[in-house]
Amino acid sequence: MEPGLRLAGRYRLVERLDGGGAGEVWHAWDQALSRPVAVKVPGPGRAPGGHVDGHVDGHDDEDAGGHEELRERVLRAVRVADPAFVTVYDCDRAPGSAGRPVSFIVTAFLDGETLAERVRRAPLPVPAALECCAQTATALAAAHAAGVAHGDLRMEKIFYTPDGVRIVDLGLGVPGEAEKGEAEAADVLGLGTVLAGCLERAPAPDQVPEEVLRLGERCRAAETERRPGAAEAAEVLVRAHAAVAPESFMATAPFPMPRASGDTSVLVRRPGDPGDLLDTGDEAGEGNPGRLRDRVTVMRVAVTVTLLAASLATIMAVTDLLDSPGERAAPPRSGPAPVTAAPDTGEPESSFPRPSMPDMDALERLGELQPIVEGGRASGAIRSDVALDLDNTIGNMLEDLASGRTSDAGPQLQRLREKIATRARERALDKDIADRMTEVLARG
């Protein structure tokens, strides 16, 4: 596999992320939906469940039966309803760089570090370590309740993100011959190892509740019958985290637990889960500028609605203030009005929200740039990684303008002009494309 390759006419590979083993993990761009994704290409030579250099190993590229087994594993995994598992978008088979068919899995792109990397960089405080492990255990309990084992749970398979943990490769590492109980016990052993790794070198180790230490020992027990179930482990960890960090969101929010392996309440199907998502047809059409214009149109409508709502709220607030008893102006009297100091209420003067008007001209120009970038990427006039960078830059600017985070687009537009000029000098995009984009930005 190499950068620039487009799988299934849709997923363009941008940068390889793994360490160079037989299995490959790529940062890619979904051209149909204009979003970054991760593409995992299992290594050749084994049935699903093997491992090469820490990545999920797959099947021989020419083995259609192996692909069907991989697809079945993915279908089972995506039916587990827990947000800690990374979202799977697609599982397909398409010609690779050498023209031979390869299987691949497409997931949400996680821009962050694994839990192993995070702990190596700096020890986790005890509350953060317990929260990570509680989220992991709860996700594992949901998977086991749905009849799915992870098969290779370790810190390298867990991403540490601002939104909580994200677990990759659910169900792909289970040996084909493994019994259900055996696979689940192996997951609990992995959880115990993750717990030990998170608490290693943690500051203030005396904060770790005794029941958590006992839980870790049980999870890592050599005898599988001594290990607790994932649901029991989750209950202990959530309770322990709430004890050391009672103010956290996780400790105070409703937190339903799968209670038994036969509990099917976790099999909630969410919008965007399997079925249609595993169909890789490019309905939007490659390089379709209409889709990008629609995005800008929707953003403009959202901006208009937001401003109208904010204006209405301001008018109502002013009306309420004027109608409040005791705050109306006194009738004019003859002679100069006495000068009196306003009573000090101890509160700042009231100020009403004043929504900043977005620069509609800038929105218009940025909207015109997106089809140019998309068309340049499709035709090869813009290098794929540069097109990805430009598209992300333009998309971020649109969101900043629409949300009101940016009121003056001038500096950002100037930086975009400079970026285009630099990429043109590097011959990463054709001069004609650069001239068209610069001309659009120069208007207004």
N, C-alpha and C positions, 0 to 999 in steps of 0.2 A: 504494500500500500504506500502511496506517496501523496504529498500535498497537491491539491488541485483536482484529485480524482473525485468524480461525482458518482455516488452509489444510487442505484434505482432512479437515476435522472433527477435526483432531488437533494441528496445530502453531499455537500462539497466539503472534502477534508481540508482542514486548515493547518493544524499543528498536532503532532503526536505528543501524547501526555505521559505514556508509560515509560518504563525503563529500558525498553528494547527487547523484551522477551518474545516468545512465540505468539502469545496473545497481544493484541494491539488495542490501545484506547486513544481515541482522537477527539480533539476539539473540532467541531464541524459546524457548518451553516446549513440550516434547513431552508432551501430556496422557495419552497411552496408556502411556508408560513413566516418567512423572514425572522428567524430567531436562532440563537446559538443552541447547539445540542452537543451531547457526547455520543460518540459512536464506538461501540465495543465490537471488535472483530476477534472471535475466539480463535485460538491457535489450532493448527491441524493435527490430526493423528490420534485423537482419543475421543471417547464418548463424552458427552457433557458430564461434568462432575470432577474431571481431572483438573490439575492446576499447573501452570507454567509461570515461574517467576512472579508468583503472587497474583496472577490474573486468571480469570476463568478460562480454562482450556475447553476446546470444543470438539469438533468432529472433522473427519477428512472433508476437504472442500467439495469433493465430488460425491459425497455421501448424502443423498437427499433424505434418507431415513434419519440420519443424524440431525439434519436441519429440522425435521418434523418433531423430533424429541426435544430439541432446543425450544422450538416454538411452543410446544405443550407446556414446558416449564415456565416460559414467560407468561403464557395465558393464565396459568394457575397463580403465579406470583402477583399479577396486576389486579387480581380480585381481592387481595388483602387490603382492607380499608384502614390504613394508618398513615398519617402524613409523614412519619419518619422515614418511610421507604421512598427512595427516589422515584419520580414518575417515569414510567416507561411509555414511549410514544410509538414504537414500531419494532417489528422483528421481521427481517426479510432476507432474501438471498439474491445476490446480483454479481455480475462479473467484476473481479478485482483488477489490479494493475496488470497482471499477467493474462487477463482474459478468462481465467478459471473462476467458476462460481464460488463465492464466499458468503457465509452467513454473517449477519451483523445485527446488533441490538442498538436501538436509538433511545436515549434517555434525556431527561433534563440535564442541562450543563450546570455543574456545581463549581462555582468560582470561589474556591477556598482551600483549606488544608484539611488533611485527614486528622483524626483524633491522635494518631501516632505522631504525626508531625507537630501537632499543637503541644503535646506533652513533652516532646523532645525540646521544643523551643523554650518552654517555661512550664513549671509545675502548675497544675490546676488547683485553685482553692477548693477546700472540701465541699462547700455548697455547689460549686459548678461541677465538680466531679460526680457528686451524687445525682445532680440533675441530668447530666449526660447519661449516666447508667440507668436512671429511672426511665428516661425516654426510650432508651434502647431496649430495656426489659419489657416495657409496655408494648412496644412494637413487636417484639419477639412473641409475646403472649398472644397478640392478635393474629400473627402468622400461624402459630401452632393451633389456635382455635379454628383457623380456616384450613387446617391440614397441610400447611406448607412449612417446611424447615428451611433455614437459611443455608446451612451446610458448610459455611466457611466464615463464621463470625469472628472477627478480630478487629483491632484498632485501625488497621489499614483499610477496612471496608466501611468505616464510619467517618463521615465528614462532619467537621465542627463548623457550624454556620451561625450567623446572628439570629436565625429563626429556629435554632435547635439542631439536633443531630439529624443527619440524612444518611441512610444505610443503603449501600449499593449491592447488587448481585444477589438479591433475594432468590433462593431456590435453585441457583445455578451450580452451587458447589456440592450438592448432595450426591454421594455415590449412587449409581443406579440400583444397586442391590441392597441398599440400606433399608432397614425396617424403620417404620415411623417413630417408634419409641427410641430407637438407637440414634436416629438423626436428631430428634429433639433433645436428647441427653447431651449430644455433642454440641448443640447450640448453647445449652446451659453452661457447659464447660467453657465455651468461648466467652460467654458473658462473665463468668468468674475471672477469666484472664483479663478481660477488658476492665473489670472493676479494680483488679489489682494494679493494672497499668495506670489507671486514672488517679488512684490514691497514692501511687508511688511518689515519694519526695514531696507530698502535699504539705504546705505550711499548716501549722496547728493540727497535727494528726490526732490530737486528743479530742478534736471535734467529731471524729468518726464514731457514730453510735456502735455500741458493742454488738447489737444484732446485725449490723452490716458486716462486721468482721466475721461473725459466725456464718452469715450467708455466703460470704466469699469462700470460706473453707468448705462449705457444703457443695457449692457450685463446682469447685475444683477437685472434689473427691474422686479417687480412682474408681471406686465402686459406683456404677451408674445409678443403682437403686438408692444411694444416699443423696443424690442430687435433687434439689427441689424442682418443681415445675416452673416454667417461665412466668406464669400468672402469680404464683406465690412470691417469686423473686421480685416481680414488679411491685407487688403490694408492700413488701418490706422496704424497697428502695424509695418509693413515693412517700411512705410514712416517714422514713428517715430524713429525706430531703425537706419535708414540711417542718420537721422538728428543728433543723439547723437554719432554715431560711424561710420562716413563716410568711414573710412579706412578698415572696416571689409570686409571679403569675402562676407558675405551675403548681405551687402549694395551695393557692386559693381558688383556682378555677375548677369547675366540675371536671372530674377525671374518671370516666367510666372504665372499668376493668373487665376484661374477659374472665369469666369465673371458672370455666372448665373447658376441656378440650373439645367438648361437643357443642359448645355455645356458638351458634351461627349468627349471633347478632352483629358480629364484626364484618359479616359479608355484605356490607352496604355498598351498593354500586353507586359510584359517584359519576357526575357528568365528565366525559372525557376518558373514562376507563375503557376496558378492552373492547373488542368487537370491531367497530368501525375504525378505531385508531390503528389497528393492525393491517389495514388496507393502505398500501403505499401509493395509491393513485394520486397523481399531481393534479387535483381538480382545479386548483387556482391557475395552473398554467405557468410555465417557466418564464420569468422575466415579464410578468404581467403588470404593467404600470397602473392599470385600473385599481388593483388591489391596494397599491400604495396611496393612490389618490383618495380611495375610500377611507383609509386610515386617517388622513389629514382632515377629510370632511367630518368624520366622527369626532375628531378632536375639537374641531371648530364648534360643532354643536354642543359638545360638553362644556367648552369655555363659555358659550353664550348662556347656557342654562345656569351655570355656576354664578355668572355675573348677575343675571336676573334675580336669582335666589338671594344673593348677598345684598343686592340693592333693595329688594323688598324687605329683608330683615332690618336693614338700616332705617328705612322709612317707618316701619312699625315701631322700632325702638324710639325714634324721635317723636312720633305721635304719642306714645305712651308717656314720654317724659313731659311733653307739653300739657298733657291732660292730667298729670298727677296733681292732686290737691296740695295746696300750700306752696306750690312752686311757680304759680302764675305771677306775672309782673303786676305790681300795684298800679292803680290808676295814677295818672300824672297829677302832681300837685303844683301849686304856684310857688315860685321861688326855686332856688337851686336845691337839688335833691341832696339830702345828707349823705356824706361819704361814710359808709360802714364797711368794715372788713367782713369778708365772707367767712362763715363759720368753718372752723377747721374740723372736718369729720375724721381726719386721720386717713382718708382714702385719696388716691390720686384722682384728678379730674377725669370725668368719664370721657372716653374716646370711643367712637363707633368704628367698626371695621370699614376700612375703605379699600375695597378690592382694586388692585392695580389692573389697568386695562392691558391685556397682552398685545404685543406688537403683531397685528394681523398681517401686515406686509411681510414681516419676517417669517411668520407661519406659512404664508403663501409661497415665498421663495424657497424655504426649506422643503415644502411639499413638492415643488418642481424638481428639486435635486434628487429625490429618492428614485424616481423612474430612470433618471440618467445613470445613477449608480447601478441599479438593478440591470438595466440593459447593457452597461459596460461589463458587468460581471458575466452575464450570459454569453456575450460575444467574445470574451477574452480580452477586451480592451482595457480592463482593470484587473490587476492581479487579485486573486481571491482573498488573500489576507488583508490587502489594502481596501478592497470593497467592503469586507466585514467591518473594518475599523471605521470607514466613512459612514456606513449605514448606522453603526452604533452611535457615532458622534452626532449625526443628524437626528436620530431618534431621541437621544437624550436632550438635545436642544429643544426639540418639539415639546417634550414632556415638561421641561423647565418653564418654557414660555406659557404653555397651556395651564399649568398649575399655579402660575404667578410667582414661582421661585425666582424667576428672572424677569425683570421689567425692561432692562436695556439690553437688547440682543447685539448691539454694535460690537463690543469686544469679542464675543464668541464668534460672530460672523467673520471678524478679521482673522481670528486664529484659524478658522476653517479655511479661509482663502490661503493663508500661509501654508497650511498642511497640504492643500491641493497643489500649490506651487512646488513644494518640496517633493511630493510624490511624483510629480511630472518630471522634475529634474532627475530623479532616480530611475525614470522610465518604468515606474510601477503602474502608470496609467497613460493612455495615449494623449498626445497633445490636443487633439480635437475634443476629447472628453473634458480635459482640464479647461480648455477655452470656453466650452459651453457652460460648465459649472461656474467659472469665474464671471462670465457674462450675467448669469442669473443673480449671483451675489452682488454684482455691481449696481443692479437696479435699485431704485428707491432712495 
